[in-house]
Amino acid sequence: MKSTLSWYKIAESREEIEFSPNGMAELEVSGKKICLGLHRDTLFACTHKCPHAGGILADGYLDASGNLVCPLHRYRFDPRNGRNVSGEGYFLKTFPLEIREEGVFIGIAGGSLFGG
């Protein structure tokens, strides 16, 4: 069964989002913490904790290839699809983003972080 997406406005524009020097930001959407990243003008969103040991991903960084690197154990994830690219076999939950005329929106399945 396919769940529907609920769309939440997170900013008026991409420029309004305040990224740290590491290209990361953390925000709360509908009571849930979300990690945002910006790499070469591409915006992405994922859960705020690493699926391995719970590292806060906004405290990590983006490597030269645009992979999200966890600050605890340096596990790397492709933020476009959540795949673990350093070989440990974990999967990072990602969220679609849309930049619309009326702002930047994030889609969350079933209104929750884990689908439904």
C-alpha positions as MATLAB code, in Angstrom:
seq = 'MKSTLSWYKIAESREEIEFSPNGMAELEVSGKKICLGLHRDTLFACTHKCPHAGGILADGYLDASGNLVCPLHRYRFDPRNGRNVSGEGYFLKTFPLEIREEGVFIGIAGGSLFGG';
ca = [
       0.000    0.000    0.000;
       1.425    3.341   -1.053;
       1.271    6.106    1.533;
       0.467    9.665    0.573;
       2.784   12.579    1.170;
       1.926   15.492    3.390;
       3.740   18.640    2.228;
       5.060   21.181    4.738;
       6.438   24.602    3.924;
       9.881   24.997    5.518;
      11.017   28.346    4.059;
       9.974   31.169    1.771;
      13.034   30.454   -0.406;
      16.211   28.358   -0.336;
      18.209   31.479    0.514;
      16.185   31.878    3.722;
      17.517   28.586    5.150;
      20.499   29.191    7.425;
      23.143   26.551    6.751;
      26.161   26.116    9.004;
      29.631   26.394    7.422;
      29.525   22.598    6.866;
      26.505   23.008    4.543;
      24.068   21.483    7.018;
      20.987   22.686    8.900;
      18.514   21.139   11.316;
      14.887   22.118   11.614;
      11.675   20.851   13.080;
       8.775   19.926   10.809;
       5.455   18.927   12.328;
       7.197   18.025   15.604;
       9.973   15.993   13.896;
      13.638   16.927   13.561;
      14.933   16.958    9.980;
      18.465   17.400    8.650;
      18.875   19.593    5.564;
      21.964   19.832    3.429;
      23.128   21.932    0.517;
      25.730   20.677   -1.941;
      26.492   22.494   -5.208;
      23.082   24.188   -5.282;
      21.274   20.903   -4.577;
      19.129   20.796   -1.460;
      18.332   17.518    0.328;
      16.497   16.384    3.459;
      16.850   13.302    5.671;
      16.278   12.120    9.223;
      18.398   13.992   11.730;
      20.087   10.916   13.268;
      22.393    8.362   11.674;
      20.761    4.904   11.498;
      23.935    3.291   12.853;
      24.555    4.917   16.233;
      22.324    7.992   16.324;
      24.904   10.640   15.436;
      23.358   14.054   14.749;
      23.802   14.370   10.997;
      23.656   18.177   10.972;
      26.933   18.005   12.954;
      28.483   15.974   10.128;
      29.583   17.271    6.770;
      29.326   16.749    3.023;
      32.360   15.237    1.313;
      33.639   16.336   -2.118;
      31.240   13.895   -3.823;
      28.234   15.269   -1.943;
      27.883   12.315    0.430;
      26.636   13.017    3.933;
      29.235   11.947    6.501;
      28.112   11.073   10.033;
      30.172   12.851   12.723;
      30.469    9.747   14.965;
      31.929    6.956   12.833;
      32.271    8.648    9.420;
      29.670    6.411    7.738;
      28.739    7.972    4.406;
      25.309    8.228    2.794;
      24.147    9.376   -0.619;
      21.547   12.021    0.316;
      19.700   11.555   -2.996;
      18.577    8.012   -2.157;
      19.757    7.246    1.410;
      22.149    4.467    0.366;
      25.124    3.820    2.598;
      28.123    4.305    0.266;
      30.879    3.368    2.733;
      29.801   -0.282    2.792;
      28.241   -0.852    6.219;
      24.776   -1.662    4.844;
      22.670    0.983    6.595;
      19.923    3.009    4.942;
      19.179    6.669    5.633;
      15.562    7.852    5.386;
      15.332   10.743    2.917;
      12.515   13.146    2.113;
      11.520   14.818   -1.155;
      11.849   18.568   -1.427;
      10.117   20.897   -3.853;
      11.002   24.489   -4.552;
       7.749   26.146   -5.576;
       6.760   29.711   -6.326;
       5.294   29.975   -2.816;
       8.346   28.509   -1.012;
      10.366   25.401   -0.162;
       8.346   22.321    0.809;
       9.218   18.927    2.289;
       7.122   15.814    1.725;
       6.648   13.398    4.611;
       4.896   10.087    3.953;
       1.738    9.528    5.939;
       2.494   12.610    8.014;
       5.277   10.740    9.859;
       8.996   10.174    9.444;
       8.681    6.430    8.962;
       5.847    6.195    6.460;
       2.587    4.605    7.272;
];
